[in-house]
Amino acid sequence: MRKMLFSAIALALAGVATSSPVVAQTAASAEVIGTTQLPRNVRPTHYDVAVTPHVDALAFDGKVTVTVDVLKPTASITLNALEMKFSSVSLSPVSGQATFAAPKITVDDKAQTATFTFAKPIPVGSYRLAMDYTAKIDTQPNGLFVINYDTKEGHKHALYTQFENSDARRFIPSWDEPAYKATFDLMATVPTGQMAVSNMPAAERKDLGNGLTQVRFQQSPKMSTYLLFFGAGQFDRVTASSDGTEIGVVTQKGVSSQASFALDSAKAVLHEYNDYFGTPYPLPKLDNVASPGSSQFFGAMENWGAIFTFEYAMLLDPSISTQADKESVFGTEAHEMAHQWFGDLVTMRWWDDLWLNEGFASWMATRTTEKLHPEWNAQLDTVSIREGAMSFDAASTTHPIVQHIETVEQANQAFDVITYSKGEAVIRMLENYVGADTWRDGVRRYIKDHAYGNTVSDDLWHAMETVTNKPVTTVAHDFTLQPGVPMIRVASETCKNGSTTLQLTQGQFTKGAANKMMRHWHVPVTAQTVGGESASALVDGQASLVVPGCGPVVVNAGQTGYFRTLYSPQAFAALSADYAKLAPIDQLGLMDDTSALGLAGLQPASDVLDLIKATPIDANPVLWGNITQELAGLNRYYRDGDPGQASFRAFAISKLEPVFNQVGWVEKAGEAAPVAILRDQLIYTLSALGDQNVIKEAQRRFAAQSTDPSAVPAALRKTVTAVVAYNADEATWNQLHARAQTEKTPLIKDNLYALLASTKNKDLAQRALDLALTSEPGATNSANMVSVASLQHPEMAFDFATAHSEQMDQLVDAPSRSEYYPRLIFSSLDPATIDKMRAFEQAHIAPTSRRVADSAIANMQYRIGVHKDRLPAIDAWLNKNS
């Protein structure tokens, strides 16, 4: 599952098989099930599932027969079931005619289980467990859910499923844990004329009369329950072929043309992955299913052979989509398709090793983007990905990549920046450490050895150590089994005989974490003089590294290492003087380290402003994009009315305005893709900084578009509208609201409702919050409106959500509520909000599920400390350099 990790601007703008898929099982079928919340005496091998949805009643009828192996004599069978009512349950041997008397049915809602207790013990053997039941259709994306949406032809609805991490139990009574892999036969009864989609192609369609059609799908490969998928609606499907696999894109009717880029990308990505993994994609088809709506917690899901993606993350509407949207679509698709191997073919044994799915899919997506779209400069994006992980990982509330998971809520919270971004960054470091070709050989070995099975992280390290003599496991354990960020301190630099000797010592970078236990890592470090050759060492506590050439030295050259670098003041000054000569990726790395170390009090907080000042106007656009975000971030540490706020904003505008004047409002012929992204970043950030020239021009263009279609080119439409919404007065807000009410394209409509909540005007933001609790925005958009409002008004949004928690709880899927409310305060600088959060945590969040709440509190404490202790140094620098 790809979680939605939004930046402020993203939120504001949001909003024929080569081998048989049912091959004989490998040794993996005999693997020990690791952690489990179910008794280990029964194991499923196959599910026959039949469902009949009744959308008007928000319910469905289900029938399932599970073929099970009873491993030890038992009088009861316990499996997962949630919000189900059983009408009949029976058990019969696979061989023979004998049956057991109907069992006693006990449902435990808290444990999310159903137990069937029989009058006498069931002997060891194979049986068929048949169950008839009813269950609910949800309005939030968990289990079987409905999405209602408007079109030009009228109101429509569609059904989809979302099971990761633990919601297949809402659809079928099952052993809903990743290690209980089985095959699936699915049959669904749907309205005639609707298209039904699942993991495998349809094997048979039968007209039942009365406006109903029964669709039976081919048997799935052996897989975990959370990867099963079912969807039904008025869909279009377009197809292509890659390496003998049929690739499909499924959309609501009339918009399949918006998926052409996704379809073309899927062809290229599948070919690349077949080669890289050395194991061809094993299913006969691979669909990408696009749905209107949204979720607060994911954008796409890697169901095997039937990837689910919300429209905003998959479709490109020519009237509003941007270059950033295009790159996001490719990245999302590459991520979810990587899961077809890392996650689907080979699955982590338990949620402790979730990163084996998500970290690898993230790394593979970035690597594939670099290869297939070098013009996008995706390599430079790896620095910001790593930065997002380090920022979280330096806090006292962080956790290891491999983490112990006990509950459904804990598993849900594991989908975070450590699992995704730190996982990706550590893999990138390890790949660089052993060499790209060697790393690929290890991945191929791992996939081959564990196909259709389950693994733990050490299975990967063992595969790697069969292809290299480097201590991969030692390094990997240091970075995956313990939390935190190493810090390499450059103790000294000595130039002699044309080489520079570095004395490096290892520590730990923390923020707001006094008296924290210091940890130790084996850190792969690469360094080079500016423009010179590189040298590498594995730093274990301390090391001496000889680098060819003399002059300023970049430690972590190429930025593949997962660590901070702290230079001496003299070394930093030398690098600052040569900043324009550094490779763009090292410019980005140095700036991010300088900013983080400065805000943590390890070097002057103003040093980052020296680097910004030293950046030439013609620097790489990705660097200027990073500077734009850096300045936007610093701006958010100021409270309105702070004495230094006006001076900071004037400085920020003075640095960004010349860049924007060079970029301009309108795309130029031959313009590089990163420039288009920079344009959007500059417009939105200059607006947030109060640049009246940008605000007024955006407002002028917005007003003129009704008579001059060229006033707002499609690539600018979301950004210009975002600026107008942010600065809206009552009349403008009402105008945007009216547009949202009449809009018939879900992709645009959802965006407009999000923008209504993005306004800086508190009264209008309150109107947006009130609107969010109505049925008007749509069931999956309401919670997002509150989240967007929290970016500008965190205290108000949190107070509103908690005051209306009974209604808000219906708009957020249950296992995610412990995350949703704390996230609303992440941008707050108000100390009183900490006490409110603690009170809410104590009253409403289980002690085992408080990680996100504790992280929110720690983040607020850090932000308040920066405001108090670091902004004075920023203000002093501004006074000196104004």
LINSUL-V283928 format. One record per helix or strand of 3 or more residues. SS is the DSSP state (@ for helix, = for strand). FROM is the first residue (numbers start at 1). LEN is the number of residues. Records with the same first field share a line. If there is no record, write none. Layout:
SS=FROM-LEN + FROM-LEN
This chain:
@=8-6 + 27-4 + 55-3 + 168-3 + 225-3 + 256-22 + 311-3 + 323-16 + 351-3 + 355-18 + 374-3 + 378-16 + 408-6 + 417-18 + 436-15 + 457-8 + 472-9 + 569-9 + 579-3 + 584-16 + 607-7 + 621-15 + 645-19 + 673-16 + 692-13 + 709-3 + 714-13 + 730-13 + 746-11 + 762-11 + 782-11 + 794-10 + 805-5 + 814-10 + 831-14 + 847-3 + 851-19 + 871-11
==42-13 + 59-12 + 74-7 + 84-10 + 104-5 + 113-10 + 125-12 + 143-9 + 154-9 + 182-10 + 195-4 + 202-8 + 212-6 + 230-4 + 235-8 + 245-8 + 285-7 + 306-5 + 346-3 + 485-12 + 499-11 + 522-8 + 534-7 + 542-7 + 553-3 + 563-4
